[in-house]
């Protein structure tokens, strides 16, 4: 799984101390809801908005706690 991070996602990761491993875990294990242009995965207290691109790439739009 390869992650492509937007500037916004990087900023939110830094603010909330969320790591790349945490994002991978949310995508792999979390409950996923389809959105207009991608998906929203929730696992524990972390949510990740992303778009699956091709076989192994995930564009991470934002991450948040909630």
N, C-alpha and C positions, 0 to 999 in steps of 0.2 A: 504494500500500500504506500503510494507516494502522495505526499500532501503538498499542494500549492496554496500558499497563504496570501490573502490580500493584505494590504497595509492595515486596514481596519481590524482584521483578525489578529495580526501581530500586536497591535496596540492593546486590544482587549486581553490577549494572553498575558502580556506584561503586567497590566493592571490587576488581573485576578490570579496571577501566578499559576497559570494553566500550561502544562507541558505538551509536547507533541505526542508523547506516550499516552497522556490522558485523553487527547483528542482521538487517537486511534482506538482506544478502549471504548469511548462513547459511540463511535461509528460502528464498531464490531459487535458490541453487546447491547447497545441502547435500543429503546423503542423508537421507531422512525415514522414520521408523518410526512407525506408528500406535500410540497408547497408549489407555488406557481412556477418557480424556476429552480427546482432542486428539492432538498429534503431538510428536515429538522430532526436531529437525533437527540434523545434525552437519556442520560444514565447517571444515577445518583443526583448530585446537585448541579451537574454541568449540562449545558445544551450547546449543540454545534449545528450551525446552518451551513450546508455544503451542497455542492453539485458534483455528481459522479461523472467523470470524463473518461471515456474509453474503458479499458480493462482494469487499470491499476491506479489511475490518477483521481484525486479528490480535490476540488477547489474549495478551500475553507473560506467562507464569506465572513463569518463572525462566530465568536464563542462567548457564552455568558453564563452566569450563575443564577439559578432561579428555580 
